[in-house]
Amino acid sequence: MRILLTGGSSFTGLWFARALHAAGHELVATLTKTNHDYTGLRARRVAQLGSCAELVWTTRFGDDAFLDLVRSRPFDILAHHAAHVGDYRAPDYNVAHAVEANTHRLGDILAEMRARGLRGMIATGSVFEPGEGAGEAPLRAVSPYGTAKAESARVIGAVCTTLAVPWCKFVLPNPFGPMEEARFCHYLIRAWQNRETPIVRTPHYVRDNLPVTIAAQLYAEAVSSLADAPAPVSHAAPSGYIESQAAFAERLARECGPRLGIAPTLAFAAQTDFSEPLIRTNTQPAFLGIAPDALAEFWNQYAACYAS
């Protein structure tokens, strides 16, 4: 199939693109900047993205260039992974602006694509949206960004229903893996490599950490299912390692320590910040049907990316 992908320069977007390419699909990926505007980790991702997709530069979702693109050729699937992020935890995060950016001229886009044979749309959601996943009730938004993602999905659903376009919401928990941002896992591993003892400051939060290669494989499967036997609406919410952040840090130490030739140590703070839900996870076990060697290969890849 021919797939139009947004958000391919992101951590998960790159892995989604790689999985779709490996499944035999033809990818066109839009990017909002010029080639020379990407630096650091993002530039490395873009370079890898170029090996599995045709890159279309300076094209933002819903702008004139994006409309020109979808008028110029047919696509089977719109894979809308891009989202306005910004300072997603800030109390003054502009939810309305984010929703508008995420859904800008969506009706025009889908109408043009449907006229040229569009078979469906897949949009990425977050487990931190209100009403998503499992945990203590009520399932509130964890941040203003979560609210924006939920409202964006509501708009997407309404437009798809109006235009009779089947769509799938693919809900991500906490993906981790090679080419990730410098967050929790990166902090732990770099500290170990520097022979330091990192501190887990929220050890009691129960979260859902999903290897990005497994997430990408399931994303590609969701795209195929959407095209082969489309229902009006489908929902995928794969879950990975559901455990406390303390237990996950210990898992990371067990898996990465021997592979990196280091002896990781950990310290656990007495958690005082409970501003987020204690438990928030996805609901569909991702490891069912996944070969054990696929997980072993993921951990090998993951350690290797930090060894280089």
C-alpha positions in Angstrom: 0.0 0.0 0.0 1.0 3.6 -0.4 1.0 5.3 3.0 1.2 9.0 3.9 2.9 9.4 7.3 3.2 12.5 9.5 5.5 12.7 12.5 8.1 10.5 11.1 11.0 12.4 12.7 9.8 11.6 16.2 11.2 8.6 18.2 8.1 6.4 17.6 7.4 7.8 14.2 10.8 6.6 12.8 10.1 3.1 14.2 6.6 3.1 12.7 8.1 4.0 9.4 10.7 1.2 9.6 8.0 -1.4 10.4 5.7 -0.2 7.6 8.6 -0.3 5.1 9.6 -3.8 6.3 6.1 -4.9 5.7 6.4 -4.0 2.1 4.5 -0.7 2.0 5.5 2.4 0.1 5.9 5.4 2.4 5.8 9.1 1.9 6.7 11.1 5.0 6.1 14.8 5.4 8.4 16.9 7.5 7.8 20.5 8.7 11.3 21.8 8.1 14.1 21.8 5.6 16.8 19.1 5.7 19.3 21.5 7.2 17.0 22.6 10.0 17.2 19.2 11.7 20.1 18.8 14.2 21.3 16.3 16.7 19.1 13.3 17.5 16.3 14.5 15.3 18.7 14.8 12.3 19.9 11.2 12.9 16.3 10.1 12.9 15.5 12.0 9.7 18.5 10.4 8.0 17.2 6.9 8.9 13.7 7.9 7.9 15.0 8.7 4.4 16.1 5.1 4.0 12.6 3.8 4.2 10.4 6.7 3.0 10.2 9.4 0.4 10.7 12.7 2.3 8.6 15.7 1.6 10.1 18.8 3.2 8.5 22.0 4.7 5.1 20.5 4.7 2.9 20.8 7.8 -0.4 19.0 8.3 -3.2 20.9 6.8 -1.2 23.6 5.1 -1.4 24.4 1.3 1.6 22.2 0.6 0.0 19.2 2.3 -3.2 19.7 0.4 -1.2 19.9 -2.9 0.5 16.6 -2.0 -2.7 14.7 -1.4 -4.2 16.1 -4.6 -1.2 15.1 -6.6 -1.3 11.3 -6.0 -3.4 8.6 -4.4 -2.8 7.1 -0.9 -4.3 4.1 0.7 -3.7 5.1 4.3 -3.2 8.4 6.1 -1.0 7.6 9.1 -1.3 10.7 11.2 1.3 10.5 14.0 2.4 14.1 14.2 1.0 16.2 17.2 1.7 19.6 18.7 3.8 18.9 21.8 5.5 22.0 23.1 5.9 22.2 26.9 3.3 19.5 27.4 3.3 19.7 31.2 3.0 23.4 31.5 -0.2 24.6 33.2 -0.7 27.2 30.4 -0.4 24.7 27.6 -2.7 25.9 24.9 -5.1 22.9 24.4 -7.2 24.7 21.8 -4.1 25.6 19.7 -2.8 22.0 19.9 -6.2 20.6 18.7 -6.4 23.0 15.8 -2.8 22.2 14.7 -3.4 18.4 15.0 -6.6 18.5 13.0 -6.1 21.5 10.7 -8.2 21.2 7.6 -8.8 17.5 8.2 -12.1 17.5 6.4 -10.4 18.9 3.3 -7.6 16.4 3.5 -9.8 13.4 3.9 -12.2 14.5 1.2 -9.3 14.9 -1.3 -7.8 11.6 -0.3 -11.1 9.7 -0.3 -11.8 10.9 -3.8 -8.5 9.2 -4.8 -9.1 5.9 -3.1 -8.2 6.4 0.6 -9.0 3.2 2.5 -8.6 4.4 6.1 -6.8 6.6 8.6 -4.8 5.7 11.7 -4.1 8.3 14.4 -1.9 8.0 17.4 -3.3 8.5 20.9 -1.8 8.5 24.4 -2.6 6.4 27.5 -2.5 9.6 29.4 -5.7 10.9 27.8 -8.9 11.0 29.9 -10.8 7.8 29.6 -7.9 5.8 28.1 -6.2 2.8 29.7 -6.6 1.3 33.1 -5.9 2.6 36.6 -7.6 4.3 39.5 -10.9 6.0 38.7 -11.6 8.5 37.3 -9.3 8.1 34.3 -8.4 11.8 34.2 -6.1 13.5 31.8 -2.5 13.3 33.2 -1.5 16.6 31.5 -3.0 19.3 29.3 -1.3 17.5 26.4 -3.4 14.4 27.3 -6.5 16.6 27.0 -5.4 17.9 23.7 -4.8 14.4 22.3 -8.3 13.3 23.5 -10.0 16.3 21.9 -8.0 15.8 18.7 -9.2 12.2 18.6 -12.8 13.4 19.1 -12.5 15.7 16.1 -10.8 13.0 14.0 -13.6 10.6 14.8 -16.3 13.1 13.9 -14.7 14.0 10.6 -14.1 10.3 9.7 -17.7 9.4 10.5 -19.0 12.3 8.4 -16.9 11.3 5.4 -17.3 7.5 5.9 -13.5 7.0 6.4 -12.7 4.0 8.6 -10.1 4.9 11.2 -8.1 3.4 14.0 -6.9 5.0 17.2 -3.5 3.5 18.1 -2.8 4.3 21.8 0.8 4.4 23.0 1.8 3.9 26.6 5.5 4.7 27.5 7.6 3.5 24.5 11.3 3.1 25.0 14.2 1.9 22.7 17.0 3.1 20.4 16.8 6.7 19.3 14.7 7.7 22.3 14.6 11.1 23.9 16.8 11.8 26.9 14.2 10.9 29.6 13.9 8.2 32.3 15.7 5.3 30.6 18.4 7.5 29.1 19.1 9.0 32.5 19.5 5.6 34.2 21.8 4.1 31.5 24.0 7.1 31.1 24.4 7.3 34.9 25.4 3.7 35.0 27.9 4.2 32.2 29.4 7.1 34.2 29.7 4.7 37.3 27.0 6.8 39.1 24.0 5.6 41.1 20.8 7.1 39.6 17.9 8.0 41.8 14.4 6.8 40.9 12.3 9.6 42.3 8.8 8.2 41.6 9.4 4.5 42.4 5.7 3.8 43.3 4.1 5.0 40.0 2.9 1.9 38.0 3.5 2.5 34.3 3.4 0.6 31.1 6.8 0.6 29.3 6.6 -0.9 25.8 9.6 -1.8 23.6 9.4 0.5 20.6 10.1 -2.3 18.1 7.1 -4.3 19.4 4.9 -1.1 19.3 6.0 -0.6 15.7 5.3 -4.1 14.7 1.8 -3.9 16.2 1.3 -0.5 14.5 2.1 -2.0 11.1 -0.4 -4.8 11.9 -3.1 -2.3 12.8 -2.5 -0.5 9.5 -2.9 -3.8 7.5 -6.0 -4.7 9.5 -7.5 -1.3 8.8 -7.0 -1.7 5.0 -7.9 -5.4 4.8 -11.2 -5.5 6.8 -12.0 -2.0 7.8 -14.5 -1.4 10.6 -15.8 2.2 11.0 -13.7 2.6 14.1 -11.0 0.4 15.7 -8.9 0.8 18.8 -5.5 -0.6 19.6 -3.9 -0.1 23.0 -0.8 -2.4 23.3 0.7 -2.8 26.8 4.3 -3.9 27.6 6.0 -4.2 31.0 3.3 -3.2 33.5 5.1 -2.6 36.8 6.3 0.1 39.2 9.0 2.4 38.0 11.2 0.9 40.7 10.7 -2.6 39.2 11.1 -1.3 35.7 14.4 0.3 36.6 15.6 -3.0 38.1 14.5 -4.7 34.8 16.5 -2.2 32.8 19.6 -2.9 35.0 19.2 -6.7 34.6 18.8 -6.5 30.8 21.3 -3.7 30.0 24.0 -4.3 32.6 25.4 -7.6 31.2 25.0 -6.4 27.6 27.0 -3.2 28.4 29.5 -4.8 30.7 28.6 -2.7 33.7 27.3 -3.3 37.2 24.3 -1.0 37.6 23.3 0.3 41.0 20.0 2.1 41.9 18.7 4.3 44.7 15.1 4.9 45.4 13.8 8.2 46.8 10.9 8.3 49.3 8.3 9.4 46.8 6.5 12.6 47.8 5.0 13.6 44.4 1.8 11.9 43.6 0.4 14.6 41.3 -0.1 12.0 38.6 -2.3 8.9 38.8 -0.6 6.1 40.8 -1.4 3.6 38.0 -2.0 4.2 34.3 -1.5 1.4 31.8 -2.8 0.2 28.5 -5.0 -2.8 28.3 -4.0 -5.2 25.5 -1.0 -7.3 26.2 1.5 -6.8 23.4 3.8 -9.8 24.1 1.2 -12.4 23.2 2.2 -14.0 19.9 5.6 -12.2 20.0 8.5 -14.7 19.7 10.9 -14.7 22.7 13.8 -14.0 20.4 12.1 -10.8 19.3 12.3 -9.5 22.8 15.9 -10.6 23.2 16.8 -8.9 19.9 15.2 -5.7 21.1 17.3 -5.7 24.3 20.4 -6.4 22.2 19.6 -3.4 19.9 18.8 -1.2 22.8 22.0 -1.9 24.7 24.0 -1.6 21.4 22.6 1.9 20.8 24.0 3.1 24.1 27.3 1.3 23.6 28.1 3.2 20.4 
